């Protein structure tokens, strides 16, 4: 897979940052505030990577947009307070991003998270300086695993799919990248298994973010 990549598009939750505990806690606290019972942590974890509204629609088994929007806004109000003590970067993320950025490769994020939340977390963990641009939940009509996020980032940066690698921890990320015509790399430390990532077409799979430079042909 080693190619002269110009752009790397990264997922955030489960790829750059370990947000599982925060998402699960915020998700269930939202349900409690709405008068619903909490749900099994694994059930929530399996949905991480999808848009938040879709997660609540699936968990509550509803298409009631008013109910889903209420859950969405309660979650957003709760998240930042909970995230201050529960969100951490995965090992070797900061130094690897710094190294890749230093090689002149553009770094972007494609996430189902909202922009305010994303950028606050990037600043909190000191990695915002390495990220050139992002595409967030509010930017697209067709969410992951559809390719719209990647296509928008390609249009914005001017790079081609052949010059781009998409990196993520879920099959939604992998399918998104493949559908846009990009190479893809899965990470095994997030939410989906190596087998699931491979099944959906991941061209490379790594167990540690520090392995990413080798995937793209850089010596770190």
C-alpha positions, 0 to 999 in steps of 0.5 A: 500500500505504500504510496505517495499520499498527499492527504490522510483522512482520519476518523476521530472517535475510536481512532484518534481518541478513546471516547467510549467511556464518555459516549456510553456515560453521556448516552445513558445519562441522556436516556435517564434524563428523558425517563428511559432505562439505560442500555447495555454498554456493548450495545452502545459501543457497537453503534459508535461511529454512526451519527448520534441521531441514528444511534438514538433512533436505533436504541429507542426504536423510533422515527419520532424526529422530535424525540430524537432531536430532544435526545440529541440536544440533551446529549450535546449539553451533557457531553463536554462536561463529562468529556473533561475527565473521560476522553483520552488520546490513544497511545502514540497519537500526538507524536505520530500526527506531529511526525506525519504533519512534519512530512508535509502530508495534509491531515483531515478529520471525517467524523460523525461528531459535531464541529464544536465538540470536535474542535474543543477536544482537538484543542484540549489535547493539543493536536488541533495544530496538525489538522488542516480541515475537517468534515463533521456531522452537520456538513453532510446530508449522507452520513457514514458509511456513505462517501460524502464526507470524503468527497467533500474533503477531496473537493476542498483540498484539491487532492484525488482519491488516489492520493488519499488514505482513509483511516478508521476503527469501524467498518463505516469508515472503511466502507466510506473510504472505499466507496470514495475510491480511496485506500483505507487503513483500519485500526484494531484498538477501537470499536470494530474487530480486525475481521470486520474491518477486513471484511469491508475492504480495509487495505491495511490494518494496524494495532497501534497508531504508531504503525501508520507512518510505515503503512504510508512509507515513512520511516519514523 
